[in-house]
Amino acid sequence: MNQAFLDYYRCPSCFASFEMANDDLIQSQPGYFKFGPDLICYGRSALSTGQKATDSLPDAFGEVQRIGAVWILPFDPTEVADNLRYERYVVKGDEVAWKKLIRKLYYALRPVLPVAFRRHLQRVWLERGGEKTFPQWPVDRSVDQMFERLMALAAQSSPDSRIPFIWFWPEGKSSCAIMTHDVETAAGLRFTGKLMDIAEAYGIRSSFQLIPAARYVVDTATLSMMKDRGFEVNVHDLKHDGHLFDTHQQFQKAASRISDFAVEFGSKGFRAGALYRNQEWFDGFRLAYDMSVPNVGHLDPQSGGCCTVMPYFVGKLLEIPVTTTQDYSLFNIIGTYSIELWTEQIEKILKQHGLISFIIHPDYLDCPEALEAYKKLLDKLVELRSGAELWICLPGEVDSWWRQRSEMTLVAHENCWRIEGDGAERARVAYADVQNGEVRYTFQ
């Protein structure tokens, strides 16, 4: 039950002083409950749980007991983390037949529909769900805050009231940011050159996700040009037709082709079209990482969200979640070119020391207002790179670091702690303690 906590912090296992209540007390079916007044969890619990996040939910925090140095929990934190990250709280069968039919008709008619009309249809579709309270908009940190509250408990029972762990990012960087571009049309592909010029002016490199089997032709010259300029290329769906996850058999065949295209592109990463996904099937990919899971999916065609601002492993695949609102949703659904929402999301993620990830489509930077908003966003990132010690990197660098960190260990050495493992020279020892009721992080 402690593995997810240990993986998150990379602290020695002796500090994970948690045990679960007697199995006889645990409910057989998962449901919603709270862990503190403002944190919603989903899983099996010793409390009677709610079937909706909006129900009057019991607070499991009040049921936590301490026996010596051990904390007895009325739930399994690893199970809860997996349920939230893998979106297992989403009602099964929500993708009913009529939704599949509408999506099939839309993609069939898409080539002949005017852009303005397509955007109107998409706005109506994305607004269909009304107000949603869970995951929490505009950034959900449920998984991260659960682990943070467990860390506060662990620190209280530690002999020196603090817990050593391996800091989240290399060189002690406060947080991480990546910029990604999903290229959806031939016009968008033609605009990538100008987009690279803009990014280079800010000293930022990004990744381009290219559709391999539809809409436009990806030639070797384009791939070489992007890579030679220091940008990254990843695979974007197969045909971007909304059908990748219709059936498991169909997905398995498509995933094999996608993996082959990744070899052809020289890529290690993937993002599904319109962020459609089924994380239970991700083992069908022969890839290093995926970028298809939103933190909060309220404005995406598929609802849900992973409820974390940190990368996490789905089997051997690293999930690098989308933690901010897509440019399309900002410009065309919310209807603004202000970066105020992006700024709010950035601030919330910085507070959690998490990953700030953006999707900016070259296809949608087709007006001066959109392009100006993008440049303002880059200005903000450059400012944070200097003032807030933000690590701006490529998705592939996040993958490499997170894999290295997952294999590092902390060992006691001459009254302090030392990190061992590949890449340890870039890692930093941090400590977690509790000040004024909140977890505080400091460096060794």
LOBA-798143 format. One record per residue (C-alpha): residue number from 0; residue in one letter; chain; z negated, y, x negated. Coordinates in pm, 1 decimal. Example, Ala and Ser with C-alpha at 12.3 -4.5 7.8 and 13.67 -1.06 7.14 Angstrom:
REM residues 2
(0, 'a', 'A', (-780.0, -450.0, -1230.0))
(1, 's', 'A', (-714.0, -106.0, -1367.0))
***
This chain:
REM residues 444
(0, 'm', 'A', (0.0, 0.0, 0.0))
(1, 'n', 'A', (-40.6, 232.0, -300.5))
(2, 'q', 'A', (303.8, 183.6, -455.5))
(3, 'a', 'A', (475.7, 483.9, -293.3))
(4, 'f', 'A', (189.5, 712.4, -401.4))
(5, 'l', 'A', (210.5, 580.6, -758.5))
(6, 'd', 'A', (588.5, 616.3, -765.4))
(7, 'y', 'A', (565.6, 971.8, -635.6))
(8, 'y', 'A', (313.4, 1094.9, -891.7))
(9, 'r', 'A', (365.7, 844.0, -1173.1))
(10, 'c', 'A', (-9.8, 834.9, -1237.3))
(11, 'p', 'A', (-201.4, 533.3, -1372.1))
(12, 's', 'A', (-270.0, 277.8, -1099.5))
(13, 'c', 'A', (-646.7, 298.5, -1154.9))
(14, 'f', 'A', (-644.1, 639.3, -982.7))
(15, 'a', 'A', (-487.5, 509.1, -660.3))
(16, 's', 'A', (-825.2, 435.7, -504.1))
(17, 'f', 'A', (-701.5, 347.8, -155.1))
(18, 'e', 'A', (-745.7, 40.5, 59.1))
(19, 'm', 'A', (-640.9, -19.8, 416.8))
(20, 'a', 'A', (-870.1, -91.4, 707.6))
(21, 'n', 'A', (-906.1, -450.1, 828.9))
(22, 'd', 'A', (-567.8, -587.0, 941.5))
(23, 'd', 'A', (-722.8, -688.5, 1272.7))
(24, 'l', 'A', (-762.3, -319.1, 1355.5))
(25, 'i', 'A', (-400.1, -224.4, 1282.7))
(26, 'q', 'A', (-167.1, -182.0, 1579.8))
(27, 's', 'A', (130.9, -419.7, 1586.8))
(28, 'q', 'A', (382.8, -150.2, 1683.9))
(29, 'p', 'A', (448.3, 173.4, 1494.4))
(30, 'g', 'A', (396.4, 511.2, 1652.6))
(31, 'y', 'A', (315.9, 872.9, 1578.4))
(32, 'f', 'A', (-22.6, 995.9, 1458.6))
(33, 'k', 'A', (-156.9, 1285.4, 1255.1))
(34, 'f', 'A', (-307.8, 1296.0, 908.3))
(35, 'g', 'A', (-479.6, 1630.2, 938.2))
(36, 'p', 'A', (-418.0, 1886.1, 1213.5))
(37, 'd', 'A', (-63.7, 1980.6, 1109.3))
(38, 'l', 'A', (88.3, 1666.2, 954.9))
(39, 'i', 'A', (274.6, 1410.7, 1168.7))
(40, 'c', 'A', (316.0, 1053.6, 1041.5))
(41, 'y', 'A', (491.5, 749.1, 1185.0))
(42, 'g', 'A', (380.3, 391.1, 1135.0))
(43, 'r', 'A', (126.1, 129.3, 1230.2))
(44, 's', 'A', (-230.4, 252.3, 1245.3))
(45, 'a', 'A', (-580.8, 151.9, 1342.9))
(46, 'l', 'A', (-562.8, 430.4, 1600.9))
(47, 's', 'A', (-374.1, 425.3, 1927.7))
(48, 't', 'A', (-50.7, 605.7, 1842.4))
(49, 'g', 'A', (193.6, 815.0, 2043.8))
(50, 'q', 'A', (551.8, 717.8, 2119.3))
(51, 'k', 'A', (674.4, 1076.7, 2083.2))
(52, 'a', 'A', (594.3, 1338.0, 1823.9))
(53, 't', 'A', (514.0, 1576.1, 2108.3))
(54, 'd', 'A', (242.7, 1348.4, 2251.9))
(55, 's', 'A', (-124.9, 1429.7, 2207.4))
(56, 'l', 'A', (-172.2, 1245.8, 1877.9))
(57, 'p', 'A', (-488.8, 1104.8, 1719.3))
(58, 'd', 'A', (-587.9, 1236.5, 1376.3))
(59, 'a', 'A', (-620.0, 955.4, 1121.8))
(60, 'f', 'A', (-779.3, 1186.7, 866.6))
(61, 'g', 'A', (-1103.1, 1183.1, 1060.3))
(62, 'e', 'A', (-1108.8, 803.4, 1036.1))
(63, 'v', 'A', (-1088.7, 790.4, 655.8))
(64, 'q', 'A', (-1400.3, 640.5, 501.0))
(65, 'r', 'A', (-1528.3, 642.1, 144.7))
(66, 'i', 'A', (-1706.2, 340.5, -1.2))
(67, 'g', 'A', (-1806.1, 423.3, -357.0))
(68, 'a', 'A', (-1490.6, 537.0, -534.6))
(69, 'v', 'A', (-1259.1, 371.3, -279.2))
(70, 'w', 'A', (-1105.4, 540.8, 24.5))
(71, 'i', 'A', (-1045.8, 321.8, 331.0))
(72, 'l', 'A', (-738.8, 438.0, 523.9))
(73, 'p', 'A', (-645.8, 347.0, 882.8))
(74, 'f', 'A', (-278.0, 316.1, 784.8))
(75, 'd', 'A', (-50.3, 209.7, 498.2))
(76, 'p', 'A', (85.8, 519.5, 313.8))
(77, 't', 'A', (379.7, 327.4, 167.2))
(78, 'e', 'A', (484.2, 206.9, 511.6))
(79, 'v', 'A', (459.9, 560.7, 651.1))
(80, 'a', 'A', (657.5, 706.6, 360.6))
(81, 'd', 'A', (932.6, 446.9, 403.2))
(82, 'n', 'A', (945.1, 500.8, 779.4))
(83, 'l', 'A', (992.3, 874.6, 737.6))
(84, 'r', 'A', (1226.1, 866.8, 438.9))
(85, 'y', 'A', (1448.0, 596.8, 590.6))
(86, 'e', 'A', (1435.8, 768.9, 933.6))
(87, 'r', 'A', (1290.5, 463.0, 1104.8))
(88, 'y', 'A', (1118.6, 689.8, 1355.7))
(89, 'v', 'A', (1457.4, 768.5, 1514.4))
(90, 'v', 'A', (1498.0, 581.1, 1841.9))
(91, 'k', 'A', (1719.2, 276.9, 1789.4))
(92, 'g', 'A', (2028.6, 269.0, 2005.3))
(93, 'd', 'A', (2040.8, 648.6, 2016.2))
(94, 'e', 'A', (2404.8, 625.1, 1904.2))
(95, 'v', 'A', (2518.7, 502.6, 2244.2))
(96, 'a', 'A', (2875.5, 417.5, 2341.7))
(97, 'w', 'A', (2962.5, 755.7, 2492.3))
(98, 'k', 'A', (2868.0, 934.5, 2169.2))
(99, 'k', 'A', (3092.3, 703.6, 1968.8))
(100, 'l', 'A', (3376.6, 763.6, 2213.8))
(101, 'i', 'A', (3341.0, 1141.6, 2192.1))
(102, 'r', 'A', (3337.0, 1124.8, 1813.3))
(103, 'k', 'A', (3645.6, 900.9, 1811.7))
(104, 'l', 'A', (3835.3, 1139.2, 2041.0))
(105, 'y', 'A', (3731.1, 1441.5, 1835.1))
(106, 'y', 'A', (3853.8, 1298.4, 1505.4))
(107, 'a', 'A', (4176.3, 1176.6, 1668.4))
(108, 'l', 'A', (4252.2, 1525.4, 1805.7))
(109, 'r', 'A', (4111.7, 1720.7, 1511.1))
(110, 'p', 'A', (4443.5, 1769.4, 1325.8))
(111, 'v', 'A', (4600.8, 1951.1, 1623.1))
(112, 'l', 'A', (4297.1, 2153.9, 1736.4))
(113, 'p', 'A', (4281.0, 2521.4, 1629.3))
(114, 'v', 'A', (3999.2, 2591.0, 1383.8))
(115, 'a', 'A', (3826.8, 2836.0, 1620.3))
(116, 'f', 'A', (3828.7, 2578.9, 1902.2))
(117, 'r', 'A', (3696.4, 2305.2, 1670.1))
(118, 'r', 'A', (3408.6, 2528.0, 1571.9))
(119, 'h', 'A', (3331.9, 2600.2, 1937.1))
(120, 'l', 'A', (3321.1, 2227.5, 2015.1))
(121, 'q', 'A', (3099.6, 2159.0, 1715.2))
(122, 'r', 'A', (2862.6, 2439.7, 1815.1))
(123, 'v', 'A', (2827.3, 2297.5, 2166.2))
(124, 'w', 'A', (2768.3, 1947.6, 2027.9))
(125, 'l', 'A', (2505.7, 2053.7, 1774.9))
(126, 'e', 'A', (2321.4, 2267.9, 2026.6))
(127, 'r', 'A', (2304.1, 1985.4, 2281.5))
(128, 'g', 'A', (1960.0, 1863.4, 2175.7))
(129, 'g', 'A', (1767.3, 2182.9, 2244.4))
(130, 'e', 'A', (1441.4, 2256.9, 2066.4))
(131, 'k', 'A', (1300.6, 1977.6, 1848.8))
(132, 't', 'A', (955.5, 1976.7, 1697.7))
(133, 'f', 'A', (992.7, 1687.6, 1453.8))
(134, 'p', 'A', (1100.4, 1684.9, 1178.8))
(135, 'q', 'A', (964.6, 2035.0, 1129.3))
(136, 'w', 'A', (1226.8, 2308.2, 1103.9))
(137, 'p', 'A', (1346.8, 2460.3, 873.6))
(138, 'v', 'A', (1195.7, 2235.3, 602.1))
(139, 'd', 'A', (992.8, 1920.7, 662.7))
(140, 'r', 'A', (748.8, 1816.4, 388.5))
(141, 's', 'A', (561.6, 1544.4, 577.3))
(142, 'v', 'A', (595.9, 1278.5, 305.3))
(143, 'd', 'A', (507.3, 1523.1, 27.6))
(144, 'q', 'A', (206.6, 1662.9, 213.1))
(145, 'm', 'A', (78.9, 1314.2, 295.4))
(146, 'f', 'A', (81.0, 1224.6, -73.2))
(147, 'e', 'A', (-77.6, 1559.2, -159.0))
(148, 'r', 'A', (-366.2, 1492.9, 80.6))
(149, 'l', 'A', (-412.1, 1147.5, -65.8))
(150, 'm', 'A', (-417.4, 1306.9, -410.3))
(151, 'a', 'A', (-694.1, 1540.7, -293.1))
(152, 'l', 'A', (-899.5, 1238.7, -190.0))
(153, 'a', 'A', (-829.7, 1058.9, -518.3))
(154, 'a', 'A', (-936.1, 1364.0, -718.7))
(155, 'q', 'A', (-1267.0, 1377.0, -531.6))
(156, 's', 'A', (-1352.2, 1022.1, -638.4))
(157, 's', 'A', (-1227.0, 1063.9, -997.3))
(158, 'p', 'A', (-1500.4, 1087.7, -1265.7))
(159, 'd', 'A', (-1377.7, 1428.0, -1386.7))
(160, 's', 'A', (-1242.7, 1541.3, -1045.8))
(161, 'r', 'A', (-881.1, 1548.6, -1156.6))
(162, 'i', 'A', (-590.5, 1306.3, -1177.6))
(163, 'p', 'A', (-332.6, 1296.0, -1460.9))
(164, 'f', 'A', (29.7, 1236.6, -1365.9))
(165, 'i', 'A', (384.8, 1282.6, -1496.5))
(166, 'w', 'A', (520.0, 1616.6, -1378.9))
(167, 'f', 'A', (810.3, 1607.1, -1135.5))
(168, 'w', 'A', (1073.5, 1783.7, -1347.9))
(169, 'p', 'A', (1167.1, 1794.4, -1717.8))
(170, 'e', 'A', (1027.4, 2053.2, -1959.2))
(171, 'g', 'A', (768.4, 2148.6, -1699.8))
(172, 'k', 'A', (1020.9, 2321.7, -1474.2))
(173, 's', 'A', (862.8, 2432.5, -1149.3))
(174, 's', 'A', (1137.5, 2299.7, -920.2))
(175, 'c', 'A', (1499.6, 2187.0, -925.7))
(176, 'a', 'A', (1817.9, 2314.3, -758.0))
(177, 'i', 'A', (2166.6, 2167.4, -722.7))
(178, 'm', 'A', (2483.7, 2316.8, -578.0))
(179, 't', 'A', (2736.9, 2084.1, -417.6))
(180, 'h', 'A', (3077.0, 2143.0, -255.9))
(181, 'd', 'A', (3227.0, 1903.6, 1.7))
(182, 'v', 'A', (3604.7, 1952.9, 2.6))
(183, 'e', 'A', (3737.1, 1877.0, 351.5))
(184, 't', 'A', (4096.2, 2007.7, 351.9))
(185, 'a', 'A', (4392.2, 2072.2, 124.3))
(186, 'a', 'A', (4319.1, 2444.3, 155.2))
(187, 'g', 'A', (3965.1, 2378.8, 36.7))
(188, 'l', 'A', (4095.8, 2180.6, -258.4))
(189, 'r', 'A', (4320.5, 2470.8, -356.7))
(190, 'f', 'A', (4020.6, 2705.5, -346.4))
(191, 't', 'A', (3811.3, 2497.1, -587.2))
(192, 'g', 'A', (3955.9, 2675.9, -889.9))
(193, 'k', 'A', (3828.9, 3014.6, -768.0))
(194, 'l', 'A', (3496.8, 2856.8, -675.1))
(195, 'm', 'A', (3456.9, 2729.0, -1030.2))
(196, 'd', 'A', (3538.8, 3075.5, -1166.0))
(197, 'i', 'A', (3260.8, 3224.3, -953.1))
(198, 'a', 'A', (3010.5, 2956.3, -1052.9))
(199, 'e', 'A', (3089.0, 2997.4, -1422.7))
(200, 'a', 'A', (3025.8, 3370.9, -1396.6))
(201, 'y', 'A', (2669.0, 3286.9, -1287.6))
(202, 'g', 'A', (2623.1, 3014.9, -1548.8))
(203, 'i', 'A', (2592.9, 2746.1, -1280.8))
(204, 'r', 'A', (2775.4, 2413.7, -1267.6))
(205, 's', 'A', (2814.0, 2222.6, -941.2))
(206, 's', 'A', (2954.7, 1900.4, -803.5))
(207, 'f', 'A', (3266.2, 1857.5, -590.2))
(208, 'q', 'A', (3279.0, 1576.9, -334.7))
(209, 'l', 'A', (3642.6, 1470.9, -279.4))
(210, 'i', 'A', (3782.9, 1258.2, 4.7))
(211, 'p', 'A', (3970.9, 967.2, -157.7))
(212, 'a', 'A', (4184.1, 820.5, 123.4))
(213, 'a', 'A', (4280.6, 1097.3, 368.1))
(214, 'r', 'A', (4366.6, 1465.2, 423.4))
(215, 'y', 'A', (4485.9, 1542.3, 68.3))
(216, 'v', 'A', (4577.7, 1377.6, -260.0))
(217, 'v', 'A', (4328.0, 1369.8, -545.7))
(218, 'd', 'A', (4530.0, 1342.4, -865.4))
(219, 't', 'A', (4411.5, 1281.3, -1219.3))
(220, 'a', 'A', (4497.1, 1636.8, -1322.1))
(221, 't', 'A', (4251.8, 1776.2, -1064.3))
(222, 'l', 'A', (3979.0, 1535.9, -1171.4))
(223, 's', 'A', (4030.5, 1616.0, -1539.3))
(224, 'm', 'A', (4035.7, 1990.5, -1477.5))
(225, 'm', 'A', (3701.4, 1984.1, -1293.3))
(226, 'k', 'A', (3531.6, 1765.0, -1550.6))
(227, 'd', 'A', (3673.0, 1955.4, -1849.0))
(228, 'r', 'A', (3513.7, 2270.2, -1709.2))
(229, 'g', 'A', (3175.5, 2097.8, -1690.0))
(230, 'f', 'A', (3170.1, 2026.8, -1317.2))
(231, 'e', 'A', (3096.0, 1695.7, -1152.1))
(232, 'v', 'A', (3309.8, 1489.7, -913.5))
(233, 'n', 'A', (3173.7, 1254.3, -648.4))
(234, 'v', 'A', (3324.8, 1057.5, -361.4))
(235, 'h', 'A', (3314.0, 1215.7, -14.6))
(236, 'd', 'A', (3328.5, 944.9, 251.2))
(237, 'l', 'A', (3642.7, 729.2, 265.1))
(238, 'k', 'A', (3855.9, 898.0, 529.7))
(239, 'h', 'A', (3604.0, 1146.0, 674.6))
(240, 'd', 'A', (3680.9, 1020.4, 1024.5))
(241, 'g', 'A', (3326.7, 965.4, 1150.2))
(242, 'h', 'A', (3357.0, 584.9, 1160.7))
(243, 'l', 'A', (3208.4, 478.0, 829.3))
(244, 'f', 'A', (2889.8, 338.1, 984.6))
(245, 'd', 'A', (3027.7, 211.2, 1317.7))
(246, 't', 'A', (2963.2, -156.7, 1237.7))
(247, 'h', 'A', (2803.9, -329.7, 941.3))
(248, 'q', 'A', (3112.7, -540.3, 871.8))
(249, 'q', 'A', (3336.8, -233.4, 874.8))
(250, 'f', 'A', (3094.0, -47.7, 652.0))
(251, 'q', 'A', (3079.7, -328.3, 395.5))
(252, 'k', 'A', (3457.0, -319.6, 352.3))
(253, 'a', 'A', (3461.7, 60.3, 331.8))
(254, 'a', 'A', (3167.5, 67.5, 87.9))
(255, 's', 'A', (3356.1, -165.2, -145.0))
(256, 'r', 'A', (3658.6, 66.3, -141.1))
(257, 'i', 'A', (3436.9, 371.4, -188.8))
(258, 's', 'A', (3275.8, 206.7, -490.1))
(259, 'd', 'A', (3621.2, 133.8, -633.4))
(260, 'f', 'A', (3723.2, 496.5, -583.6))
(261, 'a', 'A', (3405.2, 602.7, -762.5))
(262, 'v', 'A', (3520.7, 406.3, -1065.9))
(263, 'e', 'A', (3864.4, 568.6, -1037.7))
(264, 'f', 'A', (3706.8, 915.9, -1009.9))
(265, 'g', 'A', (3459.5, 846.4, -1288.8))
(266, 's', 'A', (3182.8, 916.6, -1037.5))
(267, 'k', 'A', (2833.8, 780.2, -977.4))
(268, 'g', 'A', (2753.5, 960.4, -651.4))
(269, 'f', 'A', (2854.2, 971.1, -287.3))
(270, 'r', 'A', (2817.2, 1177.7, 28.1))
(271, 'a', 'A', (2921.8, 1066.4, 374.9))
(272, 'g', 'A', (3131.2, 1289.3, 597.3))
(273, 'a', 'A', (2922.0, 1505.0, 835.5))
(274, 'l', 'A', (2611.9, 1336.7, 684.3))
(275, 'y', 'A', (2653.3, 1020.3, 893.3))
(276, 'r', 'A', (2434.3, 749.0, 746.4))
(277, 'n', 'A', (2243.7, 422.7, 783.2))
(278, 'q', 'A', (2008.0, 386.0, 490.0))
(279, 'e', 'A', (1937.1, 22.0, 572.4))
(280, 'w', 'A', (2297.6, -52.8, 465.4))
(281, 'f', 'A', (2301.8, 146.5, 140.5))
(282, 'd', 'A', (2280.9, -170.9, -66.5))
(283, 'g', 'A', (2652.0, -211.1, 9.6))
(284, 'f', 'A', (2734.6, 65.2, -238.4))
(285, 'r', 'A', (2789.3, 3.5, -609.5))
(286, 'l', 'A', (2679.3, 355.8, -691.4))
(287, 'a', 'A', (2390.2, 529.7, -864.8))
(288, 'y', 'A', (2303.8, 788.5, -601.8))
(289, 'd', 'A', (2373.4, 915.5, -251.4))
(290, 'm', 'A', (2350.2, 1269.1, -107.1))
(291, 's', 'A', (2395.6, 1203.1, 265.9))
(292, 'v', 'A', (2043.4, 1235.3, 408.4))
(293, 'p', 'A', (1927.6, 1574.8, 537.5))
(294, 'n', 'A', (1566.9, 1682.1, 511.9))
(295, 'v', 'A', (1589.9, 1796.4, 875.3))
(296, 'g', 'A', (1891.7, 1687.6, 1081.8))
(297, 'h', 'A', (1853.8, 1919.9, 1380.7))
(298, 'l', 'A', (2185.9, 2096.8, 1317.5))
(299, 'd', 'A', (2377.8, 1788.8, 1203.2))
(300, 'p', 'A', (2582.2, 1551.2, 1423.4))
(301, 'q', 'A', (2330.9, 1273.2, 1351.0))
(302, 's', 'A', (1971.7, 1372.5, 1414.3))
(303, 'g', 'A', (1676.1, 1263.2, 1205.2))
(304, 'g', 'A', (1582.5, 1362.1, 852.1))
(305, 'c', 'A', (1397.6, 1213.3, 553.8))
(306, 'c', 'A', (1097.2, 1450.7, 577.7))
(307, 't', 'A', (1072.2, 1502.4, 200.5))
(308, 'v', 'A', (1197.7, 1754.5, -54.5))
(309, 'm', 'A', (1193.8, 1501.5, -338.8))
(310, 'p', 'A', (1449.4, 1237.8, -442.5))
(311, 'y', 'A', (1353.2, 880.1, -357.2))
(312, 'f', 'A', (1491.1, 532.7, -413.6))
(313, 'v', 'A', (1655.7, 326.7, -142.1))
(314, 'g', 'A', (1656.7, -3.7, -323.5))
(315, 'k', 'A', (1837.9, 66.1, -650.1))
(316, 'l', 'A', (2019.2, 369.0, -507.7))
(317, 'l', 'A', (1863.8, 711.4, -560.7))
(318, 'e', 'A', (1873.2, 934.4, -254.4))
(319, 'i', 'A', (1914.7, 1303.4, -339.9))
(320, 'p', 'A', (1849.2, 1464.4, -0.7))
(321, 'v', 'A', (2009.6, 1775.9, 144.8))
(322, 't', 'A', (1712.5, 2010.2, 176.8))
(323, 't', 'A', (1873.6, 2332.4, 303.1))
(324, 't', 'A', (2098.7, 2425.6, 593.8))
(325, 'q', 'A', (2469.9, 2370.1, 534.8))
(326, 'd', 'A', (2685.8, 2681.4, 507.9))
(327, 'y', 'A', (2888.0, 2572.2, 813.1))
(328, 's', 'A', (2576.1, 2551.9, 1029.1))
(329, 'l', 'A', (2450.1, 2886.6, 902.9))
(330, 'f', 'A', (2778.8, 3071.6, 956.1))
(331, 'n', 'A', (2905.3, 2903.9, 1273.4))
(332, 'i', 'A', (2611.7, 2746.5, 1459.2))
(333, 'i', 'A', (2329.5, 2989.6, 1384.8))
(334, 'g', 'A', (2593.3, 3260.4, 1359.8))
(335, 't', 'A', (2482.7, 3467.9, 1062.6))
(336, 'y', 'A', (2597.3, 3550.8, 711.9))
(337, 's', 'A', (2248.4, 3656.6, 608.0))
(338, 'i', 'A', (2082.2, 3436.8, 345.2))
(339, 'e', 'A', (1739.6, 3495.6, 500.2))
(340, 'l', 'A', (1712.8, 3134.9, 624.4))
(341, 'w', 'A', (1816.5, 2997.6, 284.7))
(342, 't', 'A', (1555.4, 3221.1, 121.6))
(343, 'e', 'A', (1286.6, 3092.3, 358.6))
(344, 'q', 'A', (1381.2, 2732.3, 283.5))
(345, 'i', 'A', (1384.4, 2800.6, -91.1))
(346, 'e', 'A', (1033.1, 2945.7, -76.0))
(347, 'k', 'A', (895.4, 2646.0, 115.7))
(348, 'i', 'A', (1053.5, 2399.8, -127.1))
(349, 'l', 'A', (932.9, 2595.9, -430.3))
(350, 'k', 'A', (579.9, 2576.9, -292.9))
(351, 'q', 'A', (614.3, 2197.0, -293.0))
(352, 'h', 'A', (784.5, 2194.4, -638.4))
(353, 'g', 'A', (1072.9, 2008.9, -477.1))
(354, 'l', 'A', (1450.1, 1980.6, -489.8))
(355, 'i', 'A', (1655.5, 2268.3, -346.9))
(356, 's', 'A', (1998.9, 2128.0, -264.0))
(357, 'f', 'A', (2291.3, 2311.5, -105.2))
(358, 'i', 'A', (2621.0, 2213.7, 55.7))
(359, 'i', 'A', (2876.0, 2494.6, 33.2))
(360, 'h', 'A', (3225.7, 2404.3, 158.0))
(361, 'p', 'A', (3519.7, 2576.4, -11.7))
(362, 'd', 'A', (3695.5, 2534.9, 324.1))
(363, 'y', 'A', (3450.7, 2770.2, 497.2))
(364, 'l', 'A', (3444.5, 3050.1, 241.2))
(365, 'd', 'A', (3754.8, 3181.4, 415.6))
(366, 'c', 'A', (3627.1, 3528.5, 497.4))
(367, 'p', 'A', (3470.6, 3809.4, 288.9))
(368, 'e', 'A', (3133.5, 3776.8, 467.9))
(369, 'a', 'A', (3100.9, 3408.3, 381.3))
(370, 'l', 'A', (3200.1, 3460.5, 19.4))
(371, 'e', 'A', (2956.6, 3749.4, -15.8))
(372, 'a', 'A', (2674.0, 3535.7, 127.6))
(373, 'y', 'A', (2751.9, 3265.3, -128.1))
(374, 'k', 'A', (2736.6, 3515.2, -414.2))
(375, 'k', 'A', (2403.0, 3648.6, -287.7))
(376, 'l', 'A', (2273.5, 3292.1, -288.7))
(377, 'l', 'A', (2385.5, 3248.4, -649.4))
(378, 'd', 'A', (2212.9, 3576.9, -737.8))
(379, 'k', 'A', (1891.6, 3437.6, -587.8))
(380, 'l', 'A', (1917.0, 3112.7, -784.4))
(381, 'v', 'A', (1981.3, 3294.1, -1112.6))
(382, 'e', 'A', (1677.2, 3512.7, -1046.5))
(383, 'l', 'A', (1461.6, 3204.6, -985.2))
(384, 'r', 'A', (1599.4, 3027.7, -1290.8))
(385, 's', 'A', (1447.0, 3301.9, -1500.5))
(386, 'g', 'A', (1136.4, 3404.9, -1308.9))
(387, 'a', 'A', (1022.1, 3081.5, -1144.7))
(388, 'e', 'A', (1134.9, 2835.8, -1411.6))
(389, 'l', 'A', (1385.7, 2673.1, -1177.0))
(390, 'w', 'A', (1592.0, 2389.0, -1323.2))
(391, 'i', 'A', (1951.7, 2427.8, -1200.0))
(392, 'c', 'A', (2150.6, 2117.9, -1281.8))
(393, 'l', 'A', (2408.5, 1866.9, -1159.8))
(394, 'p', 'A', (2327.6, 1581.3, -918.0))
(395, 'g', 'A', (2401.4, 1332.2, -1195.1))
(396, 'e', 'A', (2133.6, 1497.0, -1410.3))
(397, 'v', 'A', (1882.3, 1463.8, -1126.5))
(398, 'd', 'A', (1971.5, 1094.8, -1103.4))
(399, 's', 'A', (1929.4, 1039.4, -1477.5))
(400, 'w', 'A', (1595.9, 1222.1, -1491.0))
(401, 'w', 'A', (1448.3, 1059.0, -1182.4))
(402, 'r', 'A', (1539.4, 714.3, -1312.1))
(403, 'q', 'A', (1384.4, 787.7, -1650.4))
(404, 'r', 'A', (1068.4, 926.9, -1491.2))
(405, 's', 'A', (1038.3, 619.6, -1268.5))
(406, 'e', 'A', (1010.4, 403.4, -1581.5))
(407, 'm', 'A', (769.2, 626.0, -1776.0))
(408, 't', 'A', (399.9, 543.5, -1806.0))
(409, 'l', 'A', (86.3, 741.6, -1888.3))
(410, 'v', 'A', (-141.3, 593.1, -2152.5))
(411, 'a', 'A', (-479.1, 719.6, -2274.3))
(412, 'h', 'A', (-463.3, 851.0, -2630.0))
(413, 'e', 'A', (-741.5, 1025.1, -2826.4))
(414, 'n', 'A', (-918.8, 1182.5, -2528.7))
(415, 'c', 'A', (-594.5, 1288.9, -2365.9))
(416, 'w', 'A', (-289.3, 1131.5, -2207.1))
(417, 'r', 'A', (47.4, 1047.6, -2358.7))
(418, 'i', 'A', (376.2, 971.1, -2181.2))
(419, 'e', 'A', (572.0, 670.6, -2301.5))
(420, 'g', 'A', (925.6, 567.0, -2212.4))
(421, 'd', 'A', (1285.3, 678.9, -2244.6))
(422, 'g', 'A', (1306.5, 1057.9, -2205.2))
(423, 'a', 'A', (932.6, 1108.3, -2259.8))
(424, 'e', 'A', (1000.9, 1400.3, -2494.3))
(425, 'r', 'A', (1120.5, 1601.3, -2192.8))
(426, 'a', 'A', (830.4, 1500.9, -1969.3))
(427, 'r', 'A', (499.8, 1683.1, -1927.8))
(428, 'v', 'A', (149.9, 1559.9, -1845.1))
(429, 'a', 'A', (7.4, 1742.0, -1544.7))
(430, 'y', 'A', (-328.0, 1727.7, -1368.3))
(431, 'a', 'A', (-410.2, 1750.0, -999.7))
(432, 'd', 'A', (-745.0, 1879.9, -885.1))
(433, 'v', 'A', (-881.4, 2046.5, -572.6))
(434, 'q', 'A', (-957.0, 2417.5, -557.1))
(435, 'n', 'A', (-1073.7, 2583.6, -234.2))
(436, 'g', 'A', (-968.7, 2279.2, -37.4))
(437, 'e', 'A', (-612.0, 2267.8, -174.4))
(438, 'v', 'A', (-449.3, 2058.1, -444.8))
(439, 'r', 'A', (-378.0, 2254.6, -761.3))
(440, 'y', 'A', (-151.2, 2143.0, -1045.2))
(441, 't', 'A', (-202.9, 2234.4, -1410.8))
(442, 'f', 'A', (-49.6, 2112.2, -1736.1))
(443, 'q', 'A', (-223.4, 1931.1, -2020.8))
***
